[in-house]
Amino acid sequence: MTFKFRFLGKAVLILAAIAVLGWLVMLLWNAVIPAVFADSRPVDYLHALGLLILSRILFGGFHGRGGRRGQRWEKWQAMTTEEREQFRQNMRHGRSRDNRE
């Protein structure tokens, strides 16, 4: 039951972060671009979200690729079957590997 609430909480947090980022892009665009380029227009909220998505596609995102994700995969591959099972048990009970009870 707590998994559902945790998942729902994370989903709401992600949606809120996207909404705030879109709002910030709109504010920054409307403050900077029309002042710098004479023929440009302010953007509305939906266009700002579109710019955010476009920047994600063109520049590879907000958190980078590989990096820590690749390190975690290598760590997972190096684990024995017993270590993997222990990790899964800890994750089910909300504990990390370094914070065992």
N, C-alpha and C positions, 0 to 999 in steps of 0.2 A: 504494500500500500504506500509506503514512503517513497518507493521508487517512482510511482506515478506522480506524486507531488513534487519530487525532486526534478523529474523530467519536465513537468509542466512549468515549474519555476524557472528552469533554465530556458525553456522555449519563450516564456514571457520576457525574460531578461534579454535574450538575443533580439527579439522583435523590438523591444524598447531601445536597445542600443542602435539598431538599424534606423529606427525613427529619429533618434537624436542625431546620429551621424548625417542623415539626410537633411535635417533642419540646419545643422552646422554648415554643411556644404552650401545650402541655399543662402544663409547669412553671409558667408565668406565670399561667395560668388557675387552677390548683389552689392557687397561693400567694396570689392576690389575691381572686378572686371569692367563694369560700366565707367568707373573713374579712369581706368588705364586705356581702354579702347573706346573711342568715341561712338562707333556704330553698334556697339553691343547693347543687349537688353538684359534686364533682370530676369532671373528664372523663377518659376514657381516651385512648389514643393515636389511635385512629381518629376519635373525635369531634374531637380537636384538629386533625387533618388536614382534617376537614370544615369546621371554623371557619376554617382558613386559606384553603380554596377559596372559602368564602362571602365572606370579606373581600375576596378577589381579585375576585369578581364584583361586589360592592356598591361597592367603593371604587376600582376601576380598576387594581388591580395593584400590583406592587412597584417598578416602574421608570417608571411614567407612560406616557402616550400621546403620540404625535406627537413633539414636542421634537426630539431628535437624529435620530430616524428620519426625520422630515419634512425636516430639513436635509440628511440624506444623500441623500434622493430628489431634492431640488432640485439638489444638487451633481451627481448622476448625470445629471439632465436637461440640465444646462448643459454637460456634456462633449461634445466632438466624438467622432465615430466612432473616430478614431485614439486619443484619450485613453481611451475605454472599452476598446478592445482592449489597450492598454498596461496598464490597470488589471487586466483579466482575466489577462494574462500574469503580472503581479506576484503576483496572488493565487494562481495555480497554483504558483508557485515559492516561496510563503511570504514574500513581501516586500510591505510596504505602499508606497503611492505616495510617501511622504515618505522612505523608506529604500531608495532605489534603489542597486544595485551598479554 
